[in-house]
Amino acid sequence: MAAPSGCPFAQIVKATAPVVAPHVRDIVDDFYPRMMKNNPETKAFFNPANQFEDPPKQRMALANAVVAYASNIDDLTPLLGAVEIISHKHCALRVAPEHYPIVHDNLMASIAEKLGAAVTPEVGKGWSEAVLALADILIQTEKKLYDQAADRSGGWRGAKDFKVTAVRMITEDCAEVTFVPADDSSTPIDFTAGQFLTLHLKQEGATPRHYTVTSAPGKPFLQCCVKKLKGGLVSNLVHNFKEGDVVALAPPFGTFVMGEKPAVLISAGIGATPMKAFLEAHKSKVKMALHVDKSEATHPFRQEFLDSGVSTHF
């Protein structure tokens, strides 16, 4: 995957990347507040904790992506993995093609603000075209993912209502929630073990959250395990779920999946959730499971690990 070597924007981006790179953090720090002020509807896509923690994960992710894109503009093949990860997250958040012009316009304004006179009309046009080209790559990748999620067994597009049928305390602060389709469909739900579902709670301030699906593919229900965090709005809401509550879920997405070769599962804390999914779906491939936790009582799914028959070490 590459921008044509003779493409003007590729040449401009490559030539100006050394100038832009040192200012990328300033650019993204200007970009996010600018976009949220100009387009407040975009706030729904972002976890505030990731925006304002130190270091701010969301902002650093965008900064690193801009630098990587500029550095590999002649051959974007090294970025295919990152594009796949970003696209899966975007699909879970229900990002649509119409959102990309919003990102483009605000990002270009931030570049002009922070680089000033260095952004000549030629440079501005080159970076503008490069941002739009990257947006097109993401849009096309995400279309394929949306189609795949809708076409598989039990699949759907966007957010679909599910009912809570059970909340099981796995540890003192970890709850596994079971969801069934609100339309009472019993169709097996297909996905790939290790993927995450996304909760879209209909409550002010409760931005979407991703949680690994802990049940195996092919069941008529989905499960996830949520650790209660002090001050965590969404995790506390989940722990207060009651049977019959209706929650909107995006289809499972994600790239953290098992390969074809035998595997050793290594986890710590709430990181046991994808390992539980792998044990459910691919037990024959798992040769050993290793888990680190504060105590037996705080180990999520400890009994399930022991009952799996797989060599397990804590």
C-alpha positions in Angstrom: 0.0 0.0 0.0 1.7 3.2 -1.1 1.1 6.7 -2.3 2.4 7.0 -5.9 6.0 8.1 -5.8 5.3 10.9 -8.3 2.3 12.1 -6.3 2.9 15.7 -5.3 1.4 15.3 -1.8 3.7 12.4 -1.1 6.8 14.4 -2.1 5.6 17.4 0.0 4.8 15.3 3.1 8.2 13.5 2.9 10.1 16.8 2.5 8.3 18.5 5.3 8.0 15.6 7.8 11.2 16.6 9.6 9.8 20.0 10.2 6.3 18.8 11.3 7.5 15.9 13.5 8.9 18.0 16.4 5.6 19.9 16.6 3.2 17.0 16.4 2.4 16.9 20.1 1.6 20.6 20.0 -0.6 20.0 17.0 -2.7 17.2 18.5 -3.0 19.1 21.8 -4.5 22.0 19.8 -6.6 19.6 17.6 -8.7 17.8 20.2 -10.0 20.8 22.1 -10.5 22.6 18.8 -12.6 19.7 17.3 -14.6 19.2 20.4 -15.4 22.9 20.5 -16.2 23.2 16.8 -18.0 19.8 16.6 -19.2 18.8 20.1 -20.9 15.7 18.7 -17.4 14.2 18.5 -17.1 14.0 22.3 -19.2 10.9 22.2 -16.3 9.0 20.6 -13.7 9.6 23.3 -13.1 8.3 26.8 -12.2 11.4 28.8 -9.7 9.5 30.9 -7.6 8.7 27.8 -7.8 12.4 26.8 -6.5 13.9 30.0 -4.4 11.3 31.8 -0.7 11.7 31.9 0.5 10.7 29.3 -2.7 11.2 27.3 -3.0 7.9 25.4 -5.5 9.1 22.8 -3.5 12.2 21.9 -0.2 10.3 21.8 -1.8 7.6 19.6 -2.7 10.3 17.0 0.7 12.0 17.3 2.5 8.7 16.7 0.1 7.9 13.8 0.8 11.2 12.1 4.6 10.8 12.4 4.4 7.1 11.2 2.3 8.1 8.2 4.6 10.9 7.1 7.7 8.7 7.6 6.3 5.9 5.5 4.4 7.9 2.8 6.4 6.2 0.0 5.4 2.7 1.2 2.5 2.4 3.7 2.9 -1.4 4.0 4.5 -1.1 7.5 1.3 0.7 8.7 -1.2 -2.0 7.6 -1.3 -3.5 11.1 -2.0 -0.1 12.7 -4.6 0.7 10.1 -6.4 -2.6 10.9 -6.3 -1.9 14.7 -7.6 1.7 14.2 -10.3 0.5 11.9 -11.6 -2.1 14.3 -11.8 0.5 17.1 -13.5 3.0 14.7 -16.1 0.4 13.7 -16.8 -0.4 17.4 -17.4 3.3 18.0 -19.6 3.6 14.9 -17.3 6.1 13.1 -18.8 6.9 9.6 -17.4 8.4 6.4 -19.0 11.8 7.2 -16.8 12.1 10.3 -13.6 12.2 8.4 -14.0 15.7 6.9 -14.5 17.0 10.5 -11.1 15.5 11.5 -9.5 16.8 8.4 -10.8 20.4 8.8 -9.8 20.7 12.4 -6.5 18.9 12.0 -5.5 21.2 9.2 -6.5 24.2 11.2 -4.3 23.0 14.1 -1.3 22.4 11.7 -1.7 26.0 10.4 -2.0 27.4 13.9 1.1 25.6 15.3 3.4 25.8 12.2 2.4 29.3 11.2 4.3 30.7 8.1 5.9 27.3 7.5 2.5 26.2 6.1 2.7 27.7 2.6 -0.2 27.2 0.3 1.7 24.4 -1.4 2.6 22.7 1.9 -0.9 23.1 3.2 -2.4 21.6 0.1 0.0 18.7 0.2 -0.8 17.8 3.8 -4.5 18.3 3.2 -4.4 15.8 0.4 -2.4 13.4 2.4 -4.8 13.5 5.3 -7.7 12.9 2.9 -5.9 10.0 1.3 -5.4 8.3 4.7 -9.0 8.9 5.5 -10.0 7.1 2.3 -7.9 4.1 3.3 -9.6 4.0 6.7 -13.1 4.4 5.2 -12.5 1.6 2.7 -11.1 -0.7 5.4 -14.0 0.1 7.8 -16.6 -0.6 5.2 -15.3 -4.1 4.8 -15.3 -4.6 8.6 -18.9 -3.3 8.9 -20.0 -5.6 6.1 -18.3 -8.6 7.7 -19.9 -7.9 11.1 -23.3 -7.6 9.5 -23.1 -10.6 7.3 -21.8 -13.2 9.7 -24.2 -15.4 11.8 -26.2 -13.4 14.3 -24.4 -10.3 13.0 -25.6 -6.7 12.8 -24.5 -3.2 11.9 -24.2 -0.3 14.2 -25.6 -0.6 17.8 -28.2 -3.2 18.6 -30.3 -3.5 21.8 -29.5 -6.4 24.1 -31.1 -7.5 27.4 -29.1 -8.2 30.5 -30.0 -11.7 31.7 -27.4 -12.2 34.4 -24.7 -10.4 36.4 -22.2 -12.8 38.0 -19.6 -11.6 40.4 -16.3 -13.3 39.4 -14.3 -11.6 42.1 -15.1 -8.9 44.6 -14.7 -6.2 41.9 -15.2 -8.1 38.6 -18.6 -8.8 37.2 -19.4 -11.0 34.2 -22.5 -9.8 32.4 -24.6 -11.9 30.0 -26.5 -10.2 27.1 -29.1 -11.7 24.8 -30.7 -9.9 21.8 -33.6 -7.8 22.9 -35.6 -9.2 19.9 -35.3 -12.6 21.5 -33.3 -14.0 18.5 -31.7 -17.4 19.3 -29.3 -17.2 16.2 -25.7 -18.2 17.1 -23.5 -15.1 17.2 -20.3 -15.5 15.3 -17.1 -13.6 15.9 -13.5 -14.4 16.6 -12.4 -15.3 20.1 -10.3 -12.5 21.6 -12.5 -9.7 20.1 -14.3 -7.1 22.2 -17.8 -5.9 22.3 -18.6 -2.2 22.9 -21.2 -0.9 25.3 -23.1 2.2 24.1 -24.9 3.3 27.3 -27.8 5.7 26.9 -26.6 8.0 29.6 -25.0 11.4 29.7 -21.2 11.2 30.0 -21.1 7.5 29.5 -18.9 7.3 26.4 -18.5 3.9 24.7 -16.3 1.3 26.3 -14.7 -1.9 24.9 -14.7 -5.1 26.8 -13.4 -8.5 25.7 -16.1 -11.1 24.9 -15.6 -13.8 27.4 -18.1 -16.3 26.0 -17.2 -18.6 23.0 -18.3 -17.8 19.5 -21.5 -19.5 18.2 -23.6 -19.0 21.3 -27.0 -17.1 21.2 -25.6 -14.7 23.8 -22.5 -12.5 24.6 -20.7 -12.1 27.8 -18.1 -9.7 29.1 -16.3 -9.1 32.4 -15.9 -5.6 33.8 -13.7 -4.6 36.6 -15.1 -1.9 38.9 -12.9 1.1 39.0 -12.9 3.8 41.7 -14.5 6.8 40.1 -15.2 5.0 36.8 -18.6 6.0 35.5 -19.2 3.2 33.1 -17.7 0.4 35.2 -19.9 1.4 38.1 -23.0 1.6 35.9 -22.2 -1.9 34.6 -21.9 -3.3 38.1 -25.4 -1.8 38.8 -27.0 -3.6 35.9 -30.1 -5.6 36.7 -31.8 -8.4 34.8 -33.9 -7.0 32.1 -31.9 -3.8 31.6 -31.5 -3.0 27.9 -28.1 -2.0 26.6 -26.9 -1.1 23.1 -23.9 -3.2 21.9 -21.8 -2.8 18.8 -20.7 -6.1 17.1 -17.5 -7.7 18.3 -14.4 -6.3 16.7 -10.7 -6.4 17.4 -7.4 -7.9 16.1 -6.1 -9.7 19.3 -6.9 -13.2 18.3 -5.1 -16.6 18.4 -3.1 -17.9 15.4 -3.0 -21.5 14.1 0.0 -22.6 16.2 -0.1 -24.0 19.7 -0.1 -21.2 22.4 0.9 -20.4 25.9 -1.5 -17.9 27.6 0.2 -15.3 29.8 -1.9 -12.7 31.7 -2.2 -10.6 34.8 -5.2 -9.1 36.5 -8.2 -8.3 34.3 -6.0 -9.4 31.4 -7.4 -12.9 32.1 -10.5 -12.0 30.1 -9.2 -12.8 26.6 -7.4 -15.9 27.9 -10.8 -17.2 29.2 -12.2 -16.6 25.7 -9.3 -18.5 24.1 -9.8 -21.4 26.6 -13.5 -21.5 25.7 -12.9 -21.5 22.0 -9.5 -23.0 21.3 -8.6 -25.2 24.3 -6.9 -27.8 22.1 -4.3 -25.2 21.0 -3.5 -24.0 24.5 -0.5 -25.9 26.0 -0.2 -23.9 29.2 -1.8 -20.9 31.0 0.2 -18.6 33.3 -1.5 -15.9 35.3 -0.2 -13.3 37.9 -2.6 -11.7 40.4 -2.6 -10.3 43.9 -4.2 -13.4 45.4 -6.4 -16.3 44.5 -9.4 -14.3 45.4 -8.6 -11.5 42.9 -7.9 -13.9 40.0 -10.8 -13.5 37.5 -12.0 -16.9 36.2 -9.5 -18.8 38.3 -11.9 -21.8 38.6 -12.5 -21.8 34.9 -8.8 -22.0 34.3 -8.4 -24.9 36.7 -11.5 -26.7 35.3 -10.2 -26.4 31.7 -7.8 -29.3 32.0 -5.0 -27.1 30.6 -1.7 -27.0 32.6 -2.2 -23.8 34.7 0.2 -21.9 36.9 -0.6 -19.0 39.1 
